[in-house]
Every structure is written in structure tokens, then in C-alpha cells.
């Protein structure tokens, strides 16, 4: 079966750095997305990785290792508004999106 | 503002009743999707449409139907609601299917009693 694993919940301190991991086992791979979802709101697109390596976009960076079936989202200079769930999603060989259950990130002052 | 509009925002429905959740996008995206999101689970695809006039089944299609008469609209119908269909429903669209990022509506919170 297809599976995406993310930690259920993480806690970090305002101003710090946090890394949210995602491991996947899917039938094929055609890319990986990270989305942010604030409580009670819609998911919003953060990043897309299809090649190995690091993609940097402001305070957020996303890394991919296809050989390891692994990605992480790195958030720097954490702000209170970063408190949200972060969803990892993989595009499989049929170009269907497989979603992880999400990681709830709690930022403390 | 361009985007996806879902209606209603929330609804309480008696079991056995039918209901249509509406979804309209004005971005001229070809692909549209319906997901349900339940606590502790990832988004699960119900149905999708890669272009107007075509639809496909996702991971959890039973009890739901869709139509795609034009590019903008993608309604989701529950023919005879059951309590297990209590969930938050999100409509999404993308320029095309495949590896394009999806843009989501604000969701419909549906409770079946």
C-alpha cells in the first residue's frame, strides 16, 4: 500500500528553527508538495520538490531525497503565525496525490 | 478576488436526506477535486475531474457523485447521507492534473445526524 508518515505534533519556540520530516512509500514518484493549513482554514501551497536537494523560499525551505523516500520542511525564525498543520503530499505513478495526515506545529513564546 | 468558492459553509443534515455541495472556480483551471478531511487522517480524494465533461473516482467515492458540465463548476452530491459522511469537505482545482499545485476552497463542514 501507499503510505506517508509525518510526526503528529511538534512544539517549537518563537524565533527558533524547526524541521518537519516526511517519509513516503508510494507506487512511483512524480513530485512532493508541502502545504500549510491553519486551524479551520483551507490548505495553502508552500513548496514543490521533484529533484533531490534543497528548495529555499524565504523563511521556509524544503528538502528531498528520492533514494531515501524522505523530505523535510525547514522553518526558520519561527513566528507565532506559523502555528498550523503542515501537510506532506506525494504524486504517485498515476499522478494522484497521496496525503499525509499532517504535523501540527505549536509555537510557544 | 479570483479563487474557489464553496457553499454552504456548514450544514447539518438528517441521515437519509440528499445534499449537493457546490464548488465554483474562476481561475479557468482544467482539473478539479473533492476531498474529505477527518481528524487524524490525511485528505482523502473522493472524485476528480481532469477536464470539463470527464470525471473519475478517487480513494473514497462510495456514496458520492459528481458532474462537470463546464470548466467552472464541480458539484458533489450525497444521494442518501449517512453519519459516516460527517466531515469537512474541500474542493480544489489546479491548472492541469498531475504535478500542478492545487488551490483549495474554504471547505464545507457537514454533520449528518
Interface residues (C-beta under 8 A of the other chain):
Chain A: X4 X30 X31 X33 X41 X42 X43 X44 X45 X48 X50 X87 X89 X91 X95 X96 X97 X98 X99 X100 X101 X102
Chain B: X40 X41 X42 X43 X44 X45 X58 X90 X97 X98 X99 X101 X102 X103 X104 X105 X106 X107
